[in-house]
Amino acid sequence: REFVEGQEFLLAGDLNSLTPYEDASTLAKDEAALYPESNTPAAPLYVDPNIVPLWRDASTRRATYKPWTSPAPDRTIDHAFCSPD
């Protein structure tokens, strides 16, 4: 928290973590097993008032990962966050 408050920043990367707007149970069983936690580890980054997420809500989220067995991307594991200023 000390790092974020009062500092401009940009954090982006492949966190291998779903957004809070996704439910792993909607994925194929073997794919859902990759996300066993009940809450995504990235969730705190989406609710902190000092952090602005690129995916502000479910309607702005874009799928960024395509499994080999899927014809199209089906989940978001890439995230971007910045300071509010």
C-alpha distance (Angstrom), angle and dihedral (degrees) to the residues before:
residue distance angle dihedral
R1 . . .
E2 3.78 . .
F3 3.77 88.8 .
V4 3.82 93.0 56.3
E5 3.79 104.8 41.4
G6 3.80 112.1 90.7
Q7 3.81 94.6 -2.6
E8 3.78 129.7 106.8
F9 3.78 111.7 -131.0
L10 3.77 146.1 159.6
L11 3.80 120.1 -153.4
A12 3.78 118.4 -176.8
G13 3.74 134.4 157.8
D14 3.74 152.7 102.9
L15 3.80 102.3 -62.9
N16 3.83 94.3 173.0
S17 3.78 85.6 -134.1
L18 3.79 129.0 114.9
T19 3.79 121.9 -120.3
P20 3.82 117.7 -106.0
Y21 3.82 86.9 -107.4
E22 3.81 93.6 66.2
D23 3.78 131.8 78.9
A24 3.80 115.7 -150.2
S25 3.82 90.2 -151.0
T26 3.82 88.9 72.1
L27 3.81 89.4 65.6
A28 3.78 125.9 81.9
K29 3.81 111.1 -76.5
D30 3.82 95.2 -107.6
E31 3.81 90.7 46.6
A32 3.83 93.6 46.5
A33 3.81 88.4 55.0
L34 3.82 87.4 68.4
Y35 3.82 89.0 67.9
P36 3.83 105.5 47.4
E37 3.80 97.3 155.8
S38 3.79 117.4 101.6
N39 3.81 91.2 -138.1
T40 3.77 122.5 35.1
P41 3.81 113.8 -110.0
A42 3.82 87.8 -129.7
A43 3.84 92.5 61.0
P44 3.84 96.4 97.0
L45 3.81 89.8 58.6
Y46 3.81 89.9 58.1
V47 3.81 96.7 54.1
D48 3.81 102.5 39.4
P49 3.85 108.8 109.1
N50 3.82 90.0 -145.3
I51 3.80 92.6 59.5
V52 3.81 127.5 68.5
P53 3.82 113.1 -156.8
L54 3.79 120.9 -150.3
W55 3.82 88.7 -135.2
R56 3.82 98.2 55.0
D57 3.80 94.7 174.3
A58 3.77 141.9 -7.6
S59 3.81 93.2 -83.7
T60 3.82 93.1 58.3
R61 3.80 95.4 44.6
R62 3.80 116.8 111.5
A63 3.78 125.1 -161.4
T64 3.80 108.6 -114.5
Y65 3.81 103.5 174.1
K66 3.80 127.7 69.1
P67 3.79 116.8 -169.0
W68 3.79 117.5 -144.6
T69 3.79 89.7 -111.9
S70 3.79 96.0 51.6
P71 3.80 127.5 82.4
A72 3.82 91.3 -144.4
P73 3.82 141.1 16.4
D74 3.81 109.9 -73.4
R75 3.82 107.3 179.3
T76 3.78 143.9 27.1
I77 3.79 117.9 -116.2
D78 3.80 97.8 148.0
H79 3.76 114.3 84.3
A80 3.81 138.4 -178.2
F81 3.80 128.0 -164.2
C82 3.78 133.2 175.2
S83 3.76 141.1 178.9
P84 3.80 115.8 -87.0
D85 3.81 93.9 -113.9
